[in-house]
Amino acid sequence: MALIRIYLFTCRRPSLLPRALASLRAQTFTDWICELHNDAPDDPFPAELVRRASDPRLILRPHEHNLGAVAAFNLAFAPVSERFVSLLEDDNWWEPELLARLVAELEARPECEVAWANMRLWREETTGEWTDMGKTIWPPVDRPALTLAWPQPLQLDSPLHSHGAMLVRATAVERLRVPPITPLDIIEPFRERLFRYPLVFLPEPLANFALTRKTARSTGAGRWLESQTLQAASFLRHAAQLDPAGRAHLWQTRREASPPATAPLFFAGLLEWRTGFLRGATMRDWWRFFLGLVRHPWLAARTLTVRRRQSALWEALAQATREAGRRPGLSADIAGGLLASRSDLRRAVDSS
C-alpha cells in the first residue's frame, strides 16, 4: 500500500496535462498512487497518456458524464487506505521536493492534519507560452514551516491554503467534502473552515499555479459578489471580532486591488452591522460604494438579500465557520509578519 493517494483532475487540457503528470512522476518521494480523473468522457487523450506512461502507480478514472469542478474535487475526499491525500490540477505543476517536504512536516507534527506550500505564479500568453510573473502567492521569506491558528483576518474573504499544493491526513478527508451547492469561487475558503487547526505552511514556493486564459470560475460580477459577501458575513458573525489593525489591513489591501474589491466588505458589513466592521472604510471607499449602488441598484438589492435567497449555502457556511475553532490552535505569532505582508495575489488567484 502506498503512503499517499494523489488525485489528478483534468478536463480537456491536452496541452497542459502532460506537464502536470510529469511533475508528479518527477517527485523525489515515490511512495504514491495516483487516480487520474477525466471529466470529459469523450476525450481519449488522458487514457492514451496513461497508456504511454506505462506506470503501475497510475489509475485512470474516466467519468461517465461531466461532473463539473466542485463535484469532481469532492471525489478526492472519500475514505482511502493510504495515510495521506493530495490534489493536483491539470494546469498546475509541482517542484520535485513538494511531496517529500509536506510528508516530513506532517510526520513531525502529529497534531496537524493539513500542510501546504507556497506557489509561484505563471501566466498563459495568447501564443500558448508561459511567462513567469516573478511573484508568489505568499512572500517567499527565508523561514522554516509556520503554524497558523484559526481565525486569521485574511480568512474573512480569502483562503490561506492552496489546494493544489497541499497534503491532508486521510483521517480528515470525509469531513472536508463541501456541499454540492458551493460555488467554485469559494471552494477553498469554505473547505478551510472545515479544517482542524493549526495548519502548516511552507513559505518556499514548491508548486506552480497557472493563470490560464480560460477558467471554470464565475465570470459574472453578481455571482462573485454574492459568494464573497456570504463568505465575509459568515466570518464576521461566527469567527471573531477583528481588532482595529486587522480590520484596517483588510480594507487597505482590498482598496489597493485593481480594480478595488471593497464592495463585498461593504455588503458583509451592512449585513453584520453590529460588528462595527464598516468603521474601517474611508470617505473615498463610501463614495465609490454609493456610486456602485446608483449604477447597479438591482445588483445591490440582490446582494443585500443573498442570505435569504441562498439560505442553504448561508447555513452551511455559517455552521462551518462556527465550528472552525472547535480544536484549540497553536500560537500564530510567528506568522504575524508574513500574514501582514502578504499582498492581494491570493485574490488574483481566486479570480483566475
Steps between C-alpha positions, in 0.01 A plus 500: 500500500630846411536782754322767290203489264523776239195625312582654162200674344475587132240624254603562139852624570715292261769769485528531880431156646838349395684774692301433818546124474872535429541712813333229706715223359811716564434517876789389717241338725381200302270309737174621346213380286308732268141503380480700178139622473383590149190724519454502122363153416549541123865608527736203434822694571532427878466126437764516228733696728466242777561220250819666373627567853475129584527581872324250731439781751256669258129408507267648240158606630284614205171659605179374342386860458644845565478570873632854509785623716334502844356147475822369347717646777270346760602158370838559662339510843388142534641236738825339382747255647802728442611729782501823298308657211606770255341680202659606173317690225591455137614862453728512806827320564727414791867540580675163562529547878138593573366166623813414695492832684128486580520142627795592724309793650188300583702208632674742737169659610247231591263769632464650150292355217570739211824637355556701184776684317533835330432519125674690221269676252519445123288675235380338181558721194288514185783315324460206738833574667537546875650802673644487850336799670779524754241479778382249755170473685682571827824696548777238453669575832797298622324332792424144604146368503247714688192395697181701461208500741135586435389767432725729296361835367574400141257210534211746499486474120809308388655159562844463652575164341521390136335164437732441204805493729373329814519168682217380728480216748260239366324485836366850430383475140134407550445809713650721227242428230318826419126516417421462127343848502836662578612737221842416360612853587494423874573127507839552666392749771193287577711186539746696713222554754462122522866450594620430850770739605788578508602488135858461378634733231831478312596848369730350235331486156486127431213507250391704200160661444382562144303816422327359193315699235189283548352425840210304649453758774213747500537785254179683595548787745173419679582139582851589617372786718235283662747221577754740650232674705374173650853395580588829670169534687526149646852581621390825664211327677662177613881522492633790703490872550783651298730735686552847347832401343359191330193687382711786361732260317209324329349827381838624382583191294153489344502867400848459347384211280452569131211563469422577866325207669330670794137435395473159675638658817226762492221251441629265770542794736142613434365149557700476825491867599528425873862389454612855418693370200399800287705728723799395290362671187620844396286776351645413160398137549146608587482729197606218267247267663211747459590553135476125454156496664378771263640327193391147595199523735364156404836336571515675837148391591574138410821502704330641809244218485749224416470327836129445445532402133794265562395383843642148463846629407485762777409241765776265384760779508376624837516154656850436365618837630347447844675166535836599352643577842390175661859386543745734677765639268864566562626855527524675165723783624796374298297544182377850582745687280442268206122533527523877516736525202312275261368691200168448325653235272277242670199692367650500149534123521145456630356698209713333231 
